[in-house]
Amino acid sequence: MSFDFCAKRRREIVAHAVHVGAAQTADFSRWLVAWVWHNRKATDQIWSLMEAAKRMGGEITEAEASAITEEASITRKHLSADNLARFLGVTFRQRQALRLTTIGSVNVKKCARQEMRKRRDRLAKEAKRRAAGMRPQSKSFSATQPWRKAGISRAAWYRQNKAGKRSETTLSTPIFLSSEDRPVSPARGAGLSERRCREEEARGYPSSQTATTIAADIPISVVPCWVFGRSPAELARAA
C-alpha cells in the first residue's frame, strides 16, 4: 500500500485543530480551508468537510461547508510544511507534542529542525554504544596505547590484562570462534590447527611442512619428462 501524503496531512490538521481548540475560535475556517486543500479527490466535498468539522470538535451547516469550499478554491494555497504552519500558527512545541511530520513550525525553521534531528540521532547512537560498553574513539586502546606507557608489547599487555576482560586476537575468524584456538602470541602455545598437523604427522600423513621435503626426495627417473622438457638421459647427464 502506497503512502498517502494528503491523508496524513489531513489527520495532522485535525489533530492540531483539536489541540488548540480551533472550533471555539473565530478562525475555525482556517483549518477547514487547509483541510479542503488536501482533499481534492473527494467525490462529495461538502459532506466530507462537515464530517471533518465534527472531528475537529465543531459543527457547520451545509451552507457553511459550501462557502468554505468556495473560499478554499480562491485562497492562495499554503502547501509547504512551513507555509502551512504559518497559516495555522503551529509552534515547534505543538509540533513536537503532536508528533507532526508534514507540517513545520513558525518559530523553528526547516534547516534548524534538520540539525536538531541529526543531533538527537547522534546522541541516541552514542548512548547505545555506551550502554554496550564501547568507549569513545579518543579513549580507545588504539588511541591511548597503554602498552607504550608500560614499556611492553601490545600482545604482552593484553595477556597481563586478561582478567579485566580485554581479550587478544585469536586464530579464528570473529564469527566462528573455536574454544580450541589460542591467541596469536607464541607464548600461548599451539592452537588447534597446529596440533592437527602434528597429529597427521604422527599417523604417517604428510603435512604442509613436509610436502616440500617429500617432493625433493623423489628420484629424477620417475619424474615425467614433460615436467622439465628434457629426456631422462639429459636429466641424468645434467645431474
N, C-alpha and C positions, 0 to 999 in steps of 0.2 A: 504494500500500500504506500503510495507516494505521499510526501509531506505536503500539507495544505497550509501555505503561509497565511492566507486571508482568514481561514478558520481560526488559526491560533491568534492572529491579531484581534479578531472579534472577541475571543474569550478574554484577552487581556484588557480590552477596552471595557468590557462588562465588569471585570474584577476591579479595575481602578475606579469605575463609577460607584460600585458598591462600597469600596474602601473609603472614599471621600464623601459619600452621601450626596452624589450629584443629583439624584432625583428630587432632593429637597431644596435645590438651589434654582436661581433664575436662569442659570446657564446650562440646564439639563440638556437642551437641544444640541449642545456642542458634542457630547458623547454619542448622541443619536446620529448626528450628521457623520461623524467619524465612522460609526458602525456601518452606515449605508455605503460609504466609500469602499468598504471591503466586503460588500455583499452583492456584487454586481450580477452574480449568476442566479439569484433568487427568481423563481417564477412568479411569486406573489410578494412584492416588496413591501406593500402596505401591511399585510398580516405579519410578515417576518419582523418588521420594525416594532409593531405593537407588542409582540412576544418578547423582543429584546428589551423593550422598556420595562416590562414586568420583571425580567431577570435582573435589571439594574435597580429594582426597588421602587419603581414608579409605574404610572399608568397613563396612556394617552389614547385619545379617541381616533377613529379612522380619519377624520378630517385633519387632525393634528399630524398624524402619520403621513398623510398625503402632502401637507405643507412642508414637513421636514424633508421628505424625499425630494421635493422640488428645490428646496434650499440647498440640499447636498449637491444637486446637479449643476447649480450656478455658482457655488462657492469654490474658490481655488483650493485644490486638494493638497493636503499635507500628508504625504505618504512615507517620507523617510522617517527613520526612528526618532531623530532629534526634532525634526519639524513637527511631527505628531505630538511629541512630548511638550513642545511649546504651546501647541494648540489646546492641549488638555491640561497643561500645568502639572506635569508629572515630575516630581522631585527625585533625586537619587535615593533618598531614604525610602520613599514609597516604592521605587523600582526594586530595591533590594528586599523589602518586606514582602512584596507580591511575587518576587522572582520573575519579573518581566524580562523577556529576551528580545521582543520585536519592537519595543518602544524604548526610546532613550530617556534622557533626563534634561531638565532645564539648567541645572547648576553644575553638572559634571559632563563634559563633552566626550565624544567618542574616543579620541586619542587617549584621554586620561583614563577612561574606563578600560581600554586595552592594556595600558601599563599596570593598572591595579590588578587586572585579571592575571597578567603574567607574573606579577609579584606574589599573588596568592598561590598560584600554581607552583612557583619556585619554592616558597616556604613549605607548602604541603609535601612536596617531594623531599625536601631536606629533612623535615620531621620524620618522614617514613624511613629515610636512610638512617637517621639517628636511632630510631626505635629498633632497627635491625642490627644495631651495634657498629655501624660504619662510622669512621672518623672523617673529619674534613680533610681535603687534599693537603692542606698546609700542615696537618698533624699526622699524616700517614707515615709509615715506616720508610717508604721510598724518599720522602722529603726530609724527614728528620735524621735518618740513617744513624740510629743509636749504636750500631756496631763500630762505627768510626770513633765515637767518643770512648767506647770501651777498649779500643785498640785491638779488636779481634775481627775475624772474618764474619761475613754475613751468616754463613751456614752455622758457624760455631755459636753465634749469638742466638740463633733460632733454637739450637739444641739446648742451650742453657735456660731459655725462657719457655720451654715446652710446658712447664707447669702452669704458665699463665695463658695457656690455650693459644699460643702463637705457633702454628704448625709450619713445617718446612715443606718444600716442594717434594712430591713423590714421583715414583717412576711411572705411575698410571696416569691416564688422562683424567681431567677433572670430573668427567661424567661417570665413568666406570672404575671407581676406586676398588682396589683389592686389599683385603686385610693382610695378605701375604707380602705386599710391597713394602719397601723400605725407602727412606729419604735418599736423595741423590748423593749425599756425602758418603765417602768411602768408610768413614768411621762407624757407620751404622751397619756395615756388613752387606752381604749379598742379598739381593731380592729374589723374588720368585723366578724371574727369567733366568738369572744366573744359576740358580740351583737346578733348574730343569736341564740346562746344558751339561752340568756336571753329572746328573743322573743318566743322561743319554750316553755320555762317555763311559760311565761305569757299566752300562749294559752292552757296550760294544758298538753303539751307533756313533757315526762321526758327527761332530758338532761343527758350527761355523768356523771355530778357531782352528780345527784340524783339517778342514776341507782342502786348504791350500797345500798342506804337507802331503796328504794322501795323493793329490793330483801330481805333485812333483816326483813321487816315488814310482810312478807308472813307467815301465820300460818304453823306450822310444819305438821298439819294434812293434808294439801293439797299438801305437797311436796311428790312426788312419793317415795316409799320405796327404789327403786333401787338407788336413789341418795346417800343415806347413807349406804345402805346394811343391814338395820335393819327394823323391822316391826314398825308400828305406836305406838303399845303398849310399845315397848322397847324404842322408842324415847321419849314417854311421861314420862316413869319412869326416864329416864336419865335427862329429863328437871327438 
